Amino acid sequence: MSNNVNKRTFLNLDYVQGEEVTLEFDVLQDCEQVYLDEYDLTGSLMEDFNDSAVATFTFAESIDNPDAWIGTILPVITSSLVPQTYKYEIKMTHKVEGTVDTLFYGTLTLRATRIL
């Protein structure tokens, strides 16, 4: 299921080291669908004290919902990261106008194991 998102949505994420980070979303502006094929999507995962990316999201269109996109960080990447709380940001840049908007930002906590 995708998240309907207006720009600048704060969202905390929680995953286990070695899991695939997955975020499915579509974007609304003034309650209207934004077609992301008009945009380039970028997403970075950073340590809290540093703005250099330790990992990046890859994006693909959702097979189940043609209006939705899926951002992922692969398990091979999350297994190489130190379990801690990171910050992340997902942005979209209009291909023609060059305007940049932040879609999501927040923290991504990567745990060594799932706490039951």
N, C-alpha and C positions, 0 to 999 in steps of 0.2 A: 504494500500500500504506500502511495506516495504522500509526501507532506505538501500541502498547499502553502506556498511561502510568499510573503511580501518581502521586500528588500530589507536587509539588516536584521535578520532574525537571529537572536541569541539562542543557542542550543548546546547543552552539555551532552557529550557522548561518553560512553563507558564500554570498553572492550577488554578482552583477555589477550595477552601477548600471543601471537601466532594465529589469531582470528582475522578474517577479512573484515575490514571496516567498510560498511555499506550504508549509503544514504541516498534514498530515492526521493525525488522531489519534482514538482512543477512550480512555476513562478507566476504569480498574479500581480498585476499593477492596476490599481484602481478597480479591483474586482474583475479584471479582464486577463485572459490568458496571455502570457508572454511566450512567443515562440523562440525557443533557444537556438534554433538553427541560424538565427540572425546574430548570434553571439559566440564568442570564444569563452570557454569556461576554464578557470584555473583554481587550484586549491592547494594550500600548503599546510604542513604540520610543522610546528616550530617548538623549540624548548622555550619555557616561560621567560627566561632571561636573555634570549637571543632571537633575532628576527631572521636568521638563516634557516632555510627549510631543511628538516631532517628527513622528510618524506613528502611526496606530492600525491594528490588524488588524480586518478584517471577518470574520464567521463565517457559514458555511452548512453544512447537512447534506450529507454525501457522497451522490452519486447511486449510486455503485457499492456502498457499504457503509452500510446504514441506521443502524448503530450508531456511525459515525464522523462527525467534524466536520472541516471544512477552514477554517483561518485563513489569510487572505491580506492582503498589502499590494500594491496595484496598481502596474504598471510606471510609470504616470504619476507616482506618488508617489516611487518609488525613484529615478527619473531626476532628480528635483528635489533629492535629498539629496546632501550632500557625501560622497564616498567616505571612509569611516573605520570604526572599530569602535564600534558602539552597544551599549547594553544593552537587553534587552527582558524583558517579563513578561506572561504570559497567566494570567488568573484566572477563576474561576467563582464566582458568587454564587447561593446557593439562593434561589429565588423566594419561598418561603414562610418559611423559617427565617431568611434573611438572612445565613447564614454564608458567609464568603469563604475560598476556598482557592486557593493558587497551583498551577497545573498545570505550567507551564514557566517557566524563567527562564534567562538566559545572555547571551551576546554574539551580535550579528549583525554580521558584517564585510561591509561593502559595498565592493566593489572597482570601480575604473574599468574594468578589462578582466579577462577570465579569463586566469590564468597557466597556460600549457600546459607 
